[in-house]
């Protein structure tokens, strides 16, 4: 999601066991009151107030194509919005029941909130897949998370390359002959469905090879790169409350401590392309960091893409070359959108007709509308990863906003059952099509 603000989870209640009673004239301290859970709201703005104004005030506003924008707010935040003359309509809860038969946290620490994978869960999965399919999978450490750079825990940023290996395949250079499809997930930690889609994409490719003719042909002819978790430190914070995950969006950079859920840098405002110092302050959810690509997670992703793709883009106003042979998708939630460059301005990208054409081909599978610029909502995303991939490398690059604005499958923390019922069935075909189109994304697209 392009503009968001974290909301604190509830305080832990402390139960006291009393075996006797003795009068104490001193006042009894009040028990801590848990913070009220946030909810999703539709909104209607009064004249003179815009969505951009709300984002500058720190509210969590999302996309709402064909309807009013949706936002996340606690009851106290909702009251503040109403005091501004905004009409709100509650449309759903942020936290969903954990599916029957599933636990809040796996005993081995690999899953939380009914099945979503922790960074440890992803790391174990990546290693297991690479070991089980050595002829198909290469596993790379492409950089460190912020906490690891500081020696305070943290993680490697991992990437997998999946292909039927031949000489020169899956090397960290641009000499490979196969077209490349890059799937990039969970740069915003709380957007849970995104990492799970990457996890399932990996499994689908390796488990279908030699069994499904379409996937076999794809793995034979493409390098399929996956970054399943681009912000693992942030996900550790999210998963620290496994039944009611913390709504942490940013990384764990605590140079400025803004409290649980609000500390960090927004990695999707931190790229070295169109970085904007005015995008947010240190405690804002769109804090762009101290400078372009200031965060190690950003450097890891940009470093990988720079090493494996050819630069086919000239100046900002020049189109990418026809021989571009890669496609980049960054997974986010929520809004059921496909967002194509540009995202930092309403000016048309030089390749806009081709970008929209490919977007519409992918939309045929998931049903998400394709938009550019501010998406009609009223705010931009300077320093975003997809604009960087297109603006500096020439890659047709897209943000998928996964999930609707209401219902059990809505928002940042949908029920884990939505992976099988909705998210994977809708997006599997779009990923396959993007990988096929990577051979000539600005030319004649596959049927």
C-alpha positions in Angstrom: 0.0 0.0 0.0 1.3 3.4 -0.9 0.6 5.4 2.2 0.0 3.9 5.6 0.4 4.4 9.3 0.9 1.7 11.9 -1.5 1.2 14.8 -0.4 -0.2 18.1 -1.6 -3.6 19.2 -3.3 -4.0 22.6 -1.4 -4.1 25.9 -0.9 -7.4 27.6 -3.3 -7.8 30.5 -1.9 -9.0 33.8 -4.0 -11.3 36.0 -3.6 -11.4 39.8 -4.5 -14.3 42.0 -5.8 -13.2 45.5 -6.2 -15.8 48.4 -7.2 -13.3 51.1 -8.4 -9.8 51.7 -6.9 -7.0 53.8 -8.2 -3.5 53.7 -5.7 -1.0 52.2 -6.7 2.6 52.4 -4.4 3.6 49.6 -6.1 3.9 46.1 -6.0 0.8 44.0 -4.1 1.5 40.8 -6.3 1.2 37.7 -5.7 -1.9 35.6 -4.1 -1.1 32.2 -6.7 -0.6 29.5 -5.9 -2.5 26.3 -5.7 -0.2 23.3 -8.9 -0.6 21.2 -8.4 -2.6 18.0 -8.3 -0.7 14.7 -10.9 -1.2 12.0 -11.4 -0.4 8.3 -13.6 2.6 7.4 -14.9 4.2 4.2 -14.8 8.0 4.2 -16.4 10.9 2.5 -14.3 14.1 2.7 -15.7 17.7 3.1 -14.9 20.4 0.6 -11.4 21.7 1.1 -9.9 18.5 2.5 -8.1 16.0 0.3 -6.7 12.5 0.8 -3.3 14.0 0.5 -4.1 16.2 3.5 -5.1 13.1 5.5 -1.8 11.4 4.6 0.2 14.4 5.7 -1.7 14.3 9.0 -0.5 10.7 9.5 -3.7 8.7 8.7 -3.7 5.3 7.1 -5.4 5.8 3.7 -5.6 3.2 1.0 -6.7 2.8 -2.6 -10.4 2.6 -3.4 -11.0 2.3 -7.1 -14.6 2.8 -8.0 -15.5 3.7 -4.5 -14.4 5.9 -1.6 -10.9 5.4 -0.3 -10.5 3.0 2.7 -8.6 3.8 5.8 -7.4 2.0 9.0 -8.2 3.8 12.3 -8.6 3.1 16.0 -11.7 4.4 17.6 -9.8 7.5 18.9 -8.4 8.1 15.4 -11.9 7.8 14.0 -13.2 10.4 16.4 -10.4 12.7 15.4 -11.4 12.2 11.7 -15.0 13.0 12.5 -13.9 16.2 14.2 -12.5 17.3 10.9 -15.9 16.9 9.3 -15.2 13.6 7.6 -18.1 11.1 7.3 -16.9 7.5 8.2 -18.5 4.2 7.7 -17.1 1.1 9.4 -16.7 -1.7 6.9 -14.7 -4.3 8.7 -12.2 -5.4 11.4 -8.4 -5.5 11.0 -7.9 -8.7 12.9 -9.6 -11.9 11.7 -10.2 -15.1 13.6 -7.5 -17.7 13.4 -8.7 -20.6 11.3 -10.0 -23.7 13.2 -7.2 -26.2 13.8 -4.4 -23.7 13.4 -2.4 -22.0 16.1 -1.4 -18.4 16.7 2.3 -19.5 16.7 3.9 -22.7 15.6 6.1 -24.4 18.3 9.1 -24.1 16.1 8.6 -20.4 15.4 8.1 -20.8 11.7 4.5 -19.6 11.4 2.1 -17.1 13.2 -1.4 -15.8 12.9 -2.8 -19.1 11.7 -0.2 -20.0 9.1 1.7 -17.0 7.8 5.5 -17.6 7.7 8.0 -15.8 9.9 11.4 -14.9 8.6 12.8 -18.1 10.1 10.0 -20.0 8.3 11.0 -18.5 5.0 14.6 -19.1 5.5 14.1 -22.8 6.3 11.8 -23.1 3.3 14.4 -21.4 1.0 17.1 -23.7 2.2 15.0 -26.8 1.9 13.9 -26.1 -1.6 17.5 -25.3 -2.7 18.6 -28.6 -1.2 15.8 -30.7 -2.7 16.0 -29.2 -6.2 19.7 -28.4 -6.8 19.2 -28.7 -10.6 16.5 -26.0 -10.5 17.2 -23.7 -7.5 20.0 -21.3 -6.6 19.8 -19.5 -3.2 21.6 -16.2 -2.7 22.4 -14.0 0.2 22.0 -10.5 -1.4 22.5 -8.3 1.6 21.7 -7.7 5.3 18.8 -6.4 7.1 19.3 -3.2 9.2 19.5 -5.1 12.5 22.2 -7.4 11.1 24.3 -4.5 10.0 24.2 -3.3 13.5 25.1 -6.7 15.1 21.8 -6.9 17.0 20.3 -9.9 15.3 18.5 -9.5 12.0 18.6 -11.5 8.8 20.2 -12.0 5.4 18.0 -10.8 2.6 17.6 -13.9 0.5 16.8 -14.4 -3.2 16.2 -17.6 -5.2 16.7 -18.1 -8.9 14.7 -21.0 -10.4 15.5 -22.4 -13.8 16.6 -25.7 -15.4 20.2 -24.9 -15.0 22.6 -24.6 -17.9 26.0 -23.0 -18.1 25.7 -19.3 -17.3 22.2 -19.5 -15.7 21.4 -17.8 -12.4 24.7 -16.0 -12.3 24.9 -12.5 -10.6 25.6 -10.8 -13.9 23.8 -9.7 -17.1 25.3 -12.2 -19.5 22.6 -14.9 -19.0 20.6 -15.5 -22.2 17.3 -16.4 -20.5 14.6 -13.7 -19.9 14.0 -12.9 -16.3 10.9 -12.5 -14.1 11.5 -11.0 -10.7 8.9 -11.3 -7.9 9.6 -9.1 -4.9 7.5 -9.5 -1.7 6.9 -8.2 1.8 8.8 -4.9 1.6 6.1 -3.7 3.9 6.2 -6.1 6.8 2.5 -6.1 7.8 1.3 -7.0 4.3 1.1 -10.7 5.1 -0.4 -12.1 1.9 2.6 -10.9 -0.2 5.3 -13.2 1.4 2.9 -16.1 1.2 2.3 -15.6 -2.5 6.0 -15.7 -3.1 6.3 -18.9 -1.0 3.6 -20.6 -3.0 5.1 -19.4 -6.3 8.4 -21.0 -5.4 6.6 -24.3 -4.5 4.5 -24.3 -7.6 7.5 -23.9 -9.9 9.6 -26.7 -8.4 6.8 -29.1 -7.6 5.2 -28.7 -11.1 8.4 -29.1 -13.0 8.3 -32.3 -15.2 4.6 -32.7 -14.4 3.0 -29.6 -15.9 4.0 -28.9 -19.4 3.4 -25.2 -19.2 5.5 -24.8 -16.0 8.2 -27.1 -17.3 8.5 -25.0 -20.5 8.6 -21.8 -18.3 11.3 -23.1 -16.0 13.4 -24.4 -19.0 13.3 -21.0 -20.7 13.3 -18.3 -18.0 15.2 -17.3 -14.9 12.5 -16.9 -12.2 13.9 -14.8 -9.4 12.1 -14.5 -6.1 12.7 -12.3 -3.1 10.1 -13.7 -0.7 10.8 -11.3 2.2 12.4 -8.0 1.5 11.9 -6.7 5.1 12.5 -9.5 7.5 13.3 -7.3 10.6 9.9 -5.7 10.1 8.2 -9.0 9.9 9.8 -10.1 13.2 8.1 -7.1 14.8 4.8 -8.0 13.1 5.0 -11.6 14.3 6.0 -10.7 17.9 2.2 -10.6 18.7 1.2 -13.8 16.8 -2.6 -13.6 17.4 -2.9 -9.8 16.8 0.1 -8.9 14.7 1.7 -5.5 15.1 0.9 -3.2 12.2 4.6 -2.5 11.4 5.1 -1.2 7.9 8.8 -0.1 7.9 12.1 -1.7 8.6 13.6 -1.8 12.1 16.0 1.2 11.9 15.6 2.7 15.4 18.0 5.6 15.0 14.8 7.6 15.9 12.7 5.6 18.4 9.0 6.3 17.6 7.5 3.5 19.5 6.3 0.0 18.7 4.9 -0.2 15.2 6.0 3.3 14.1 9.8 3.2 14.3 11.8 2.7 11.0 12.2 3.7 7.4 9.6 3.0 4.7 11.7 1.0 2.2 9.2 1.7 -0.5 10.1 5.4 -0.3 13.8 4.8 0.0 14.9 4.0 -3.5 17.5 6.1 -5.3 15.0 7.1 -7.9 12.9 10.3 -7.3 13.7 10.1 -3.5 11.9 12.9 -1.7 13.0 14.3 1.6 9.6 15.8 2.2 7.8 12.5 2.0 7.6 12.0 5.7 9.3 12.7 9.1 11.2 10.2 11.2 8.0 8.9 12.8 5.8 9.1 9.8 4.9 5.8 8.1 6.3 7.1 4.8 9.6 8.2 6.4 12.0 8.0 3.3 15.1 7.6 5.4 18.2 9.9 5.7 18.9 9.8 1.9 18.4 7.9 -1.3 19.0 4.1 -0.7 20.1 4.8 2.8 18.8 1.4 4.1 20.7 -1.9 3.6 17.5 -3.7 2.5 17.1 -1.1 -0.3 20.8 -1.6 -1.3 20.2 -5.4 -1.4 17.3 -5.2 -3.8 18.8 -2.6 -6.1 22.1 -4.4 -6.1 20.5 -7.6 -7.2 18.4 -6.1 -10.0 21.4 -4.1 -11.2 23.5 -7.2 -11.4 21.1 -9.5 -13.2 19.3 -7.1 -15.7 20.6 -5.0 -18.5 20.0 -1.3 -18.3 17.8 -0.5 -21.3 16.6 2.9 -20.2 18.2 6.3 -21.1 17.0 9.5 -19.5 13.8 9.7 -17.4 11.8 10.9 -20.4 13.2 8.3 -22.8 11.5 5.0 -23.4 13.1 1.7 -22.5 14.5 -0.2 -25.4 12.5 -2.9 -27.3 15.0 -5.5 -26.4 14.3 -5.4 -22.7 13.8 -9.0 -21.5 12.7 -8.8 -17.9 9.6 -8.1 -15.9 9.5 -6.9 -12.2 6.5 -7.3 -9.9 6.5 -5.9 -6.3 3.7 -7.4 -4.1 1.8 -5.1 -1.7 -1.6 -5.0 -0.1 -4.3 -4.0 -0.2 -6.7 -2.5 -2.8 -7.0 -5.1 -5.7 -4.9 -2.9 -8.0 -2.2 -3.2 -10.6 -0.1 0.0 -10.4 2.2 0.8 -13.3 4.8 3.6 -13.6 4.8 6.3 -12.9 3.8 6.3 -9.2 5.6 9.6 -8.3 3.8 11.8 -10.8 0.7 11.9 -13.0 3.0 12.5 -16.0 2.9 9.6 -18.5 5.8 7.2 -18.5 7.5 7.0 -21.9 6.4 3.3 -22.3 2.9 3.9 -20.8 0.9 2.2 -23.6 3.0 -0.9 -23.5 3.1 -0.9 -19.7 -0.7 -0.6 -19.5 -1.1 -3.3 -22.2 0.9 -5.8 -20.2 -0.9 -4.8 -17.0 -4.2 -5.5 -18.6 -3.0 -9.0 -19.7 -2.2 -9.8 -16.1 -5.4 -8.2 -15.0 -7.3 -10.8 -17.0 -6.2 -13.3 -14.4 -6.7 -11.5 -11.1 -9.3 -8.9 -12.1 -7.4 -5.9 -10.7 -7.8 -2.7 -12.6 -4.6 -1.1 -14.0 -3.7 2.5 -13.2 -0.8 4.9 -13.3 0.1 8.1 -11.4 -1.7 8.5 -8.1 -4.3 5.9 -9.1 -7.1 8.5 -8.7 -6.7 8.5 -4.9 -4.7 11.7 -4.6 -1.2 11.0 -3.4 2.1 9.8 -5.0 4.9 7.3 -4.1 8.2 9.0 -4.7 11.2 6.7 -4.1 9.1 3.5 -4.8 10.8 0.3 -5.9 8.7 -0.2 -9.0 9.4 3.3 -10.3 13.1 2.7 -9.6 13.1 -0.6 -11.6 11.5 1.1 -14.6 13.2 4.5 -14.3 16.7 3.3 -13.9 16.7 -0.2 -15.6 13.9 0.0 -18.1 12.0 -3.0 -16.7 8.3 -3.0 -17.0 7.6 -2.9 -13.3 4.3 -3.2 -11.4 2.9 -3.0 -7.9 0.2 -5.6 -7.2 -2.1 -4.4 -4.3 -3.4 -7.8 -3.1 -6.8 -8.0 -1.4 -10.0 -6.1 -1.2 -10.9 -3.3 1.2 -13.6 -5.2 3.2 -14.4 -8.8 4.3 -12.4 -11.6 5.8 -9.8 -11.4 3.0 -9.4 -7.6 3.2 -6.6 -5.4 4.3 -3.2 -6.1 5.8 -4.0 -9.1 8.0 -6.5 -11.3 6.1 -7.5 -14.7 7.3 -4.9 -17.3 6.3 -7.7 -19.2 4.6 -7.7 -16.5 1.9 -4.5 -17.8 0.5 -6.3 -20.9 -0.9 -9.7 -19.4 -1.5 -8.6 -16.1 -3.2 -5.1 -14.8 -3.4 -3.2 -17.7 -4.9 -5.9 -18.7 -7.4 -6.3 -15.2 -8.6 -2.6 -14.3 -8.9 -1.0 -17.6 -10.0 -2.0 -17.0 -13.7 -0.8 -13.4 -13.6 2.7 -14.5 -12.4 2.9 -17.1 -15.1 1.8 -14.6 -17.8 4.4 -12.1 -16.5 7.1 -14.7 -16.8 6.1 -15.6 -20.3 6.0 -11.9 -21.3 9.5 -11.3 -20.0 11.0 -12.4 -23.3 9.6 -9.3 -25.1 7.5 -7.2 -22.7 7.5 -4.1 -24.9 6.7 -6.1 -28.1 4.0 -8.5 -29.2 2.7 -10.1 -26.0 1.9 -13.8 -25.7 -1.7 -14.9 -26.1 
